Amino acid sequence: MSERIRGVLAPVITPFKADLAPDSQRFIAHCKWLLSQNCGLAVFGTNSEANSLSMEERAMLLDELVAAGVDPSRMMPGTGCCSIMETVKLTKQAVGNGCAGVLMLPPFYYKDVSEEGLYRYFSEVVQRVGDERLKIYLYHIPPVAVVGITTGLVERLLAAYPNAIAGMKDSSGDWNNTKTFLDAFAVRSAGPASTARAARTFDVFVGSESFLLANMRNGGVGTISATANVNPAAIHKLYQKCSGVCVKRRGSRKALGTSASTPAELEAQQARLNVVREVLTRDRPIARSRHHATYAVYPTASPHVVFSRNCSMIAALKEAIAIYADDPAWRTVRPPLVELTPEQAKTLAAELKAISFTMPGVGVSKG
């Protein structure tokens, strides 16, 4: 885990068989397709339905990926569980397989836990893994986990474990929150650095490509985005255009641009990515029985909105692959999630066609 992973990564969606067992053949094929599109693999993320998988299933799929020749240096598996022991086991496996890092949720079942409690959790994991190759990327997703990552927690962890705490994924959906972390920590990675200074490098990924250009302009290193599962090449294209020039930090506020891409051109490319994401994240009301109760999952969110968008997005991503790979098996999700209804699927197909969306080469190796 010596070289930092950066760029565009997908929280790889997990295909399931009819009996709901993970479909490793389709999973491996999709991972290989993503790599061919210059997209890294954040397997076992939110959109992977990771918390609907057992620890054993995650371990099995990771081993099968490595055995199939998928480069572990392009992987950042999600290993965060509520149990410290399960987190340690999955993290040790990832480190042992040579993965570039691990994406780690905080323990999320108990709410309103203290910063001290979270610090002790991550500290225990680092110490119990006990491997200098370990690179942890903290996963901040308060709309789902509720328990979040704070700048104070990051500061404490960096002070104690500067080599192990490598960065974060901010899926708050709030650019101001991402900017707070960038201002506090990303400046440390600017320019040539001494070994001691480099050890405190803290890389910030945004959880949506809608913020990719802004993130790169402010010292970020890329995005780990659900829609990279279906639109990886276009997202990577923007990252690639940014990566050579978006390295300015506070010391320079020059307008962003290259000989090939002006600021306006980059913003236009960002806007095109936003159009695709809007289609895939559009709220698609989920059918509810008359006994269904709706609960807010995030104190500042309106009831059901965040939850239903997350659920329908996973189903929409799977539907998109089913359409463009001509492979209906991709539609399967694990309960409590449900697939799109036929009407929703028809609407999604029409909306994607209307924006001339394509997925070249997807599904050519399907089983």
C-alpha positions as CSV (number, residue, x, y, z in Angstrom):
1,M,0.0,0.0,0.0
2,S,2.9,2.4,-0.7
3,E,1.4,4.3,-3.7
4,R,-1.7,6.4,-3.1
5,I,-4.8,5.6,-5.1
6,R,-6.4,8.6,-6.8
7,G,-8.8,9.4,-9.7
8,V,-12.2,7.9,-10.3
9,L,-13.5,4.9,-8.4
10,A,-16.8,3.1,-8.5
11,P,-18.5,1.6,-5.5
12,V,-19.0,-1.5,-7.6
13,I,-22.6,-2.7,-7.6
14,T,-22.9,-6.3,-6.7
15,P,-24.9,-8.7,-9.0
16,F,-27.0,-11.4,-7.4
17,K,-28.2,-14.7,-8.7
18,A,-31.9,-15.7,-8.6
19,D,-31.4,-17.2,-5.2
20,L,-29.8,-13.9,-4.0
21,A,-26.2,-15.4,-3.7
22,P,-23.5,-13.1,-5.0
23,D,-22.8,-13.6,-8.7
24,S,-19.1,-13.7,-8.7
25,Q,-18.8,-14.2,-12.5
26,R,-20.7,-11.1,-13.4
27,F,-19.0,-9.2,-10.5
28,I,-15.6,-10.0,-11.9
29,A,-16.6,-9.1,-15.4
30,H,-18.0,-5.8,-14.4
31,C,-14.8,-4.9,-12.4
32,K,-12.7,-5.7,-15.4
33,W,-14.9,-3.5,-17.6
34,L,-14.6,-0.6,-15.1
35,L,-10.8,-1.0,-15.1
36,S,-10.8,-0.9,-18.9
37,Q,-12.6,2.5,-18.6
38,N,-9.9,3.9,-16.3
39,C,-12.0,3.5,-13.2
40,G,-10.8,2.1,-9.9
41,L,-12.8,-0.3,-7.7
42,A,-14.2,0.7,-4.3
43,V,-15.9,-2.6,-3.9
44,F,-18.3,-3.1,-1.0
45,G,-19.5,0.4,-0.8
46,T,-23.0,1.8,-0.2
47,N,-24.1,1.2,-3.8
48,S,-22.6,-2.3,-3.6
49,E,-25.2,-3.3,-1.1
50,A,-22.3,-4.0,1.2
51,N,-24.3,-4.0,4.4
52,S,-26.6,-6.6,2.9
53,L,-23.6,-8.9,2.4
54,S,-22.1,-11.0,5.2
55,M,-18.5,-10.6,6.2
56,E,-17.8,-14.0,4.6
57,E,-19.4,-13.0,1.3
58,R,-17.3,-9.9,1.1
59,A,-14.1,-11.9,1.9
60,M,-15.0,-14.5,-0.7
61,L,-15.7,-11.9,-3.5
62,L,-12.4,-10.1,-2.8
63,D,-10.4,-13.3,-2.9
64,E,-12.1,-14.3,-6.2
65,L,-11.3,-10.9,-7.7
66,V,-7.6,-11.2,-6.9
67,A,-7.6,-14.8,-8.1
68,A,-9.1,-13.6,-11.4
69,G,-6.2,-11.3,-11.9
70,V,-7.8,-8.1,-11.0
71,D,-5.1,-5.7,-9.9
72,P,-5.5,-5.1,-6.1
73,S,-3.5,-1.8,-6.4
74,R,-6.7,-0.4,-8.1
75,M,-8.9,-1.5,-5.2
76,M,-10.2,0.3,-2.2
77,P,-12.6,-2.3,-0.5
78,G,-15.1,-1.1,2.0
79,T,-14.2,-2.8,5.3
80,G,-16.1,-0.8,7.9
81,C,-18.5,-2.7,10.1
82,C,-20.2,-2.0,13.4
83,S,-18.0,-4.8,14.9
84,I,-14.4,-3.9,15.4
85,M,-13.5,-7.5,15.0
86,E,-15.2,-7.9,11.6
87,T,-13.6,-4.6,10.5
88,V,-10.2,-5.8,11.5
89,K,-10.6,-9.2,9.7
90,L,-11.8,-7.6,6.4
91,T,-9.1,-4.9,6.6
92,K,-6.3,-7.4,7.3
93,Q,-7.5,-9.4,4.2
94,A,-7.4,-6.3,2.0
95,V,-3.9,-5.3,3.2
96,G,-2.7,-8.8,2.8
97,N,-4.0,-8.9,-0.8
98,G,-2.2,-5.7,-1.6
99,C,-5.2,-3.4,-2.0
100,A,-4.3,0.3,-2.3
101,G,-6.4,1.2,0.7
102,V,-9.7,0.5,2.5
103,L,-12.8,2.7,2.8
104,M,-14.0,2.6,6.3
105,L,-17.4,3.5,7.6
106,P,-17.7,4.5,11.3
107,P,-19.6,2.1,13.5
108,F,-23.1,3.4,12.7
109,Y,-25.7,1.5,14.7
110,Y,-25.4,3.5,17.9
111,K,-26.2,7.2,17.3
112,D,-24.9,10.3,19.1
113,V,-21.6,8.6,20.0
114,S,-18.8,10.8,21.1
115,E,-15.7,11.8,19.1
116,E,-13.7,9.9,21.8
117,G,-15.7,6.8,21.1
118,L,-15.0,7.0,17.3
119,Y,-11.4,7.8,17.9
120,R,-11.0,4.6,20.1
121,Y,-12.8,2.6,17.4
122,F,-10.4,3.6,14.6
123,S,-7.4,3.4,16.9
124,E,-8.3,-0.2,17.8
125,V,-8.5,-1.1,14.1
126,V,-5.2,0.5,13.2
127,Q,-3.4,-1.2,16.2
128,R,-5.0,-4.6,15.7
129,V,-4.3,-4.7,11.9
130,G,-0.7,-3.7,12.8
131,D,0.6,-3.4,9.3
132,E,2.6,-0.4,8.0
133,R,1.0,-0.9,4.5
134,L,-2.4,0.1,5.9
135,K,-4.1,3.1,4.3
136,I,-7.5,4.0,5.7
137,Y,-9.9,6.3,3.9
138,L,-12.6,7.5,6.3
139,Y,-16.2,7.3,4.9
140,H,-18.4,10.2,5.8
141,I,-22.0,9.5,4.7
142,P,-24.3,11.1,7.3
143,P,-27.5,10.9,5.1
144,V,-27.3,7.1,5.5
145,A,-25.0,6.3,8.5
146,V,-26.0,9.3,10.5
147,V,-22.8,8.9,12.5
148,G,-20.3,11.2,10.8
149,I,-16.6,12.1,10.5
150,T,-15.5,15.5,12.0
151,T,-12.4,17.6,11.4
152,G,-11.6,17.2,15.1
153,L,-11.6,13.4,14.7
154,V,-9.4,13.5,11.6
155,E,-6.9,15.8,13.4
156,R,-6.6,13.4,16.3
157,L,-6.3,10.4,14.0
158,L,-3.6,12.1,11.8
159,A,-1.6,13.1,14.9
160,A,-1.7,9.5,16.2
161,Y,-1.5,7.5,12.9
162,P,-0.1,9.8,10.2
163,N,0.8,6.9,8.0
164,A,-2.4,4.9,8.3
165,I,-5.0,7.6,7.9
166,A,-4.8,8.4,4.2
167,G,-7.9,10.4,3.4
168,M,-11.7,10.3,3.2
169,K,-14.7,10.1,1.0
170,D,-17.2,12.8,1.7
171,S,-20.7,11.7,0.7
172,S,-22.4,14.4,2.8
173,G,-23.7,16.0,-0.4
174,D,-22.7,19.3,1.0
175,W,-19.9,21.1,-0.9
176,N,-19.3,23.4,2.0
177,N,-18.5,20.4,4.2
178,T,-16.1,19.0,1.6
179,K,-14.4,22.4,1.4
180,T,-14.0,22.5,5.1
181,F,-12.0,19.3,5.0
182,L,-10.0,20.4,2.0
183,D,-9.1,23.7,3.7
184,A,-8.1,21.9,6.9
185,F,-6.1,19.1,5.5
186,A,-5.6,18.9,1.7
187,V,-3.1,21.8,1.7
188,R,-0.6,19.5,3.3
189,S,-0.3,17.6,0.1
190,A,0.7,20.6,-2.0
191,G,4.0,20.6,-3.9
192,P,7.2,18.8,-3.0
193,A,7.1,17.5,0.6
194,S,9.6,16.1,3.0
195,T,9.0,12.5,4.2
196,A,7.6,13.7,7.5
197,R,5.2,16.1,5.7
198,A,4.2,13.6,3.1
199,A,3.3,11.2,5.9
200,R,0.5,13.6,6.8
201,T,-1.0,13.8,3.4
202,F,-4.8,13.6,3.6
203,D,-6.6,12.9,0.3
204,V,-10.2,14.0,-0.2
205,F,-12.5,12.2,-2.6
206,V,-16.0,13.5,-3.2
207,G,-18.9,11.1,-3.2
208,S,-20.5,12.6,-6.3
209,E,-18.9,13.5,-9.6
210,S,-21.1,16.6,-9.6
211,F,-18.4,18.1,-7.3
212,L,-15.4,16.6,-9.1
213,L,-14.3,19.9,-10.8
214,A,-14.7,21.9,-7.6
215,N,-12.9,19.2,-5.6
216,M,-9.9,19.1,-8.0
217,R,-9.7,22.9,-8.1
218,N,-9.4,22.9,-4.3
219,G,-6.8,20.2,-3.8
220,G,-8.9,17.1,-3.9
221,V,-7.8,13.9,-5.6
222,G,-10.9,12.5,-7.3
223,T,-14.3,11.0,-6.8
224,I,-15.8,7.7,-5.6
225,S,-19.1,7.9,-7.2
226,A,-22.0,5.5,-7.8
227,T,-22.6,6.7,-11.3
228,A,-19.0,5.7,-12.2
229,N,-20.5,2.2,-12.4
230,V,-22.2,3.2,-15.7
231,N,-20.5,6.4,-16.8
232,P,-16.8,5.8,-15.9
233,A,-15.0,7.0,-19.0
234,A,-16.7,10.4,-19.1
235,I,-16.0,11.0,-15.5
236,H,-12.4,9.9,-15.9
237,K,-12.1,12.3,-18.9
238,L,-12.9,15.3,-16.6
239,Y,-10.6,14.0,-13.9
240,Q,-7.7,13.5,-16.4
241,K,-8.2,17.1,-17.8
242,C,-8.1,18.4,-14.3
243,S,-5.4,16.3,-12.7
244,G,-2.4,18.0,-14.4
245,V,-3.5,21.5,-13.6
246,C,-5.8,21.4,-10.5
247,V,-2.9,21.2,-8.2
248,K,-3.1,24.8,-7.0
249,R,-3.6,25.3,-3.4
250,R,-4.1,28.4,-1.3
251,G,-0.8,29.9,-2.7
252,S,-2.4,30.4,-6.1
253,R,-5.9,31.3,-7.2
254,K,-5.2,31.3,-11.0
255,A,-8.0,30.4,-13.2
256,L,-8.1,26.7,-14.1
257,G,-7.3,25.7,-17.6
258,T,-4.9,23.9,-19.9
259,S,-3.9,24.5,-23.5
260,A,-6.6,22.1,-24.5
261,S,-9.3,22.9,-21.9
262,T,-10.4,26.4,-20.8
263,P,-12.3,26.8,-17.6
264,A,-15.5,27.2,-19.6
265,E,-14.9,23.9,-21.4
266,L,-14.2,22.1,-18.1
267,E,-17.4,23.5,-16.6
268,A,-19.4,22.4,-19.7
269,Q,-18.0,18.9,-19.3
270,Q,-19.0,18.9,-15.7
271,A,-22.5,20.0,-16.7
272,R,-22.7,17.0,-19.0
273,L,-21.8,14.7,-16.2
274,N,-24.5,16.3,-14.1
275,V,-27.1,15.5,-16.7
276,V,-26.4,11.8,-16.6
277,R,-26.3,11.8,-12.8
278,E,-29.6,13.6,-12.6
279,V,-31.3,10.9,-14.7
280,L,-29.9,8.1,-12.5
281,T,-30.6,9.7,-9.2
282,R,-34.0,11.0,-10.0
283,D,-36.5,10.2,-7.2
284,R,-38.6,7.3,-8.3
285,P,-41.3,6.8,-5.7
286,I,-41.3,3.3,-4.3
287,A,-44.6,1.5,-4.0
288,R,-45.8,1.4,-0.4
289,S,-48.5,-0.6,1.2
290,R,-51.2,1.2,3.1
291,H,-49.5,0.1,6.3
292,H,-46.1,1.5,5.3
293,A,-44.6,4.0,7.7
294,T,-42.1,6.5,6.4
295,Y,-39.2,7.5,8.7
296,A,-36.6,10.3,8.3
297,V,-33.1,8.8,8.2
298,Y,-31.3,12.1,8.5
299,P,-32.3,14.9,10.9
300,T,-32.2,17.6,8.3
301,A,-33.7,15.7,5.5
302,S,-37.4,15.6,4.6
303,P,-39.0,12.3,5.5
304,H,-38.2,9.4,3.1
305,V,-36.3,11.5,0.5
306,V,-32.7,10.5,1.2
307,F,-33.6,6.9,1.8
308,S,-35.8,6.5,-1.3
309,R,-33.2,8.2,-3.5
310,N,-30.5,5.9,-2.3
311,C,-32.6,2.8,-2.8
312,S,-33.9,3.7,-6.2
313,M,-30.5,4.8,-7.4
314,I,-29.1,1.3,-6.7
315,A,-32.0,-0.2,-8.6
316,A,-31.6,2.3,-11.4
317,L,-27.9,1.6,-11.8
318,K,-28.6,-2.1,-12.0
319,E,-31.4,-1.5,-14.5
320,A,-29.1,0.6,-16.7
321,I,-26.5,-2.2,-16.8
322,A,-29.3,-4.7,-17.5
323,I,-30.4,-2.5,-20.5
324,Y,-27.0,-1.8,-22.0
325,A,-25.5,-5.3,-21.4
326,D,-28.8,-6.9,-22.5
327,D,-28.6,-9.0,-19.3
328,P,-31.8,-9.0,-17.2
329,A,-30.1,-10.8,-14.4
330,W,-28.5,-7.5,-13.4
331,R,-31.8,-6.2,-12.1
332,T,-31.8,-8.3,-8.9
333,V,-31.3,-6.5,-5.6
334,R,-31.3,-8.0,-2.1
335,P,-34.2,-7.2,0.2
336,P,-35.0,-4.9,1.7
337,L,-34.2,-3.1,-1.6
338,V,-36.6,-3.7,-4.5
339,E,-36.0,-3.5,-8.2
340,L,-37.5,-0.8,-10.4
341,T,-41.1,-1.5,-11.6
342,P,-41.6,-2.2,-15.3
343,E,-43.0,1.3,-15.7
344,Q,-40.0,2.9,-13.9
345,A,-37.6,0.8,-16.0
346,K,-39.3,1.9,-19.2
347,T,-39.1,5.5,-18.1
348,L,-35.4,5.2,-17.2
349,A,-34.6,3.6,-20.6
350,A,-36.4,6.5,-22.4
351,E,-34.6,9.1,-20.3
352,L,-31.2,7.6,-21.0
353,K,-31.9,7.3,-24.7
354,A,-33.0,10.9,-24.7
355,I,-29.5,12.0,-23.6
356,S,-27.8,9.6,-26.0
357,F,-26.3,7.6,-23.1
358,T,-24.1,4.6,-24.0
359,M,-22.0,2.0,-22.2
360,P,-19.5,0.8,-24.8
361,G,-18.3,-2.7,-24.2
362,V,-20.3,-3.5,-21.1
363,G,-21.5,-7.0,-20.7
364,V,-19.4,-8.5,-23.5
365,S,-18.1,-11.1,-21.0
366,K,-21.3,-11.8,-19.3
367,G,-22.0,-15.3,-18.2
